[in-house]
């Protein structure tokens, strides 16, 4: 089970890496803040406790690029190559169309926030609705960040640069993580200050393995094991699984045939057109009743997409929504509770 601190870090490195842009900006109020510049001469320390403390502090300060610098060079190469391979396997039209709709959803969420909060299609308390109202602006910014990232097109996948992505996109996402936590039902969500103020200490260590303890204010001490890989300390579990994960990711992508994609494309495009029509109705709604009716109408095309996902490639997602499996491995090197 991941610790609260690790959940916070993993939230910064989101699977939404794979959304692409609609090319249309949200209004100025929802525009994400500019990413901070990464320190030019930042060096990961050799000592494991110092390395972890630097990573946590830099993340708390909005430097997402530290996640990339914390990875072994071979891991960086693996991530870049698998994401780039994914870019050659997807259908550009489906991919771009799918995630242009994602961008539009963000814009509509900002415009129709009150209707979303007060919809009758869910059972929410006054407190839950208040939290949702607070969190939606950050969600709009989150979608804006992702849909204007370097992965905005299939061509962008093919030229993916993990360092640039973390420097720019992940840095922006760090600024939103606490606001997005307002959309969660979990109590006591960790904050960026928890990362900044956490104490890291060596429990035991040798040249290649170490156990570290992590203590954040108001939280119990956690411990985690790390393995040294190419002068970088990474979670031992990650180090043990990495090679197989990369092999599986590449095999999954290589197994996608152009014939499969071509066969699925007409069905996918029909459903995407249906989704686009429903979004038009949702955006045009002027009353709560109109909004709820339009939102309910979105259920069928979304179910259609899910059903096609189950039928494509032995249960994987449709081509335009496929996430390069390797990206699940991009985690901050943080503790897992024992």
Secondary structure, 3 states (H helix, E strand, C coil): CECHHHHHHHHHCCHHHHCCCCCCCCCHHHCCCCCCCCCCCCCCCCCHHHHHHHHHHHHHCCCCHHHHHCCCHHHHHHHHHHHHHHHHHCCHHHHHHHHHHHHHHHHHHHHCHHHHHCCCCCCCCHHHHHHHHHHHHHHHHHHHHHHCCCCCCHHHHHCCCHHHHHHHHHHHHHCCHHHHHHHCCCCCCCCHHHHHHCEEEEEEECCCEEEEEEECCCCCCEEEEEEEECCEEEEHHHHHHHHHHHHHHHHHHHCCCHHHHHHHHHHHHHHHHHHHHHHHHHHHCCCHHHHHHHHHHHHHHHHHHHHHHHHECCCECCHHHCCCHHHHHCCCCCCECC
